[in-house]
């Protein structure tokens, strides 16, 4: 799976499942501050990542992942 496919899948589930406005999703967008992702959304994201990419997010590995681009980088490092 290449970077473009990863970004498309992530964007799709952010829009469809978490109902985040598409214009709020851009590389530098901060997950909490700009996109409005809260702790309840993170529970959904864990399930969505497992469903879409086949691995479980680990909280300790997510430290420092604060933007959309870094989140896609993290997923790419796991599936690439």
N, C-alpha and C positions, 0 to 999 in steps of 0.2 A: 504494500500500500504506500503510495507516495504522499508527499506533503499536501498537495492540492486535495487529494481524496480525504485525507485526515481533516483538513480545515473545513471541507464541505460537510462531512458527517457531523463534526462538532457544531458547526453553525446551524445545521438542520435541527439537531436535537435541542439546541438552546432556543431556537425560535418555536419549534413545534411543541416541545414538552415543557419548557420552562417559561414560554411566552415572553421572551425577551425581544424587544423591538430590533429589527434587522440593522437599523442605523446606529444602534449602540454597540454593534459587534465589529470591531476593527482591531488591528494588531496591538496597538498600545492601550486598548480599553482595559481598565482595571476591573477585575471580576466583581469585587464588592462595591467599590465606589461608583463606577461608571455603568456597570451592567446590572447592579442591584442583586447580585447573588448572595443569599444568606445561608445560614447553617442548615436550614431545612432543604434548600435547593441543593446543597452539597450532598445530602443523602440521596437525592434523585440522581445527581451526576454520577455518583459511585455506581448505581444500578445501570445507568445509560452507557457509561464507559464499558462496563463488563459486557453488556448486551451488544454494543457496537464494535468493540475492539478486542474482547475476550480476555481481559485481565482486570484485577481488582486494584483500585487506587489505594495507596497507602498514605496515611496522613503525614507520616514523617518524611516521605518523599515529596510531598506537596508543599513543604515549607519553602517559601520564596517564590512559589508559583502564584503570581498576583495579576498577571495580564493574560489576555486571550492568546497572544503569541507564545508566551511561556507555557501556557496550558497545552497548546498544540505541540510545542517542543517536547514537553514531557511525554505526551502520548506517542509522538514520533520515536522517541528514545526507547519506548517499550515495544512498539510493533515493528519498528524498522529493523 
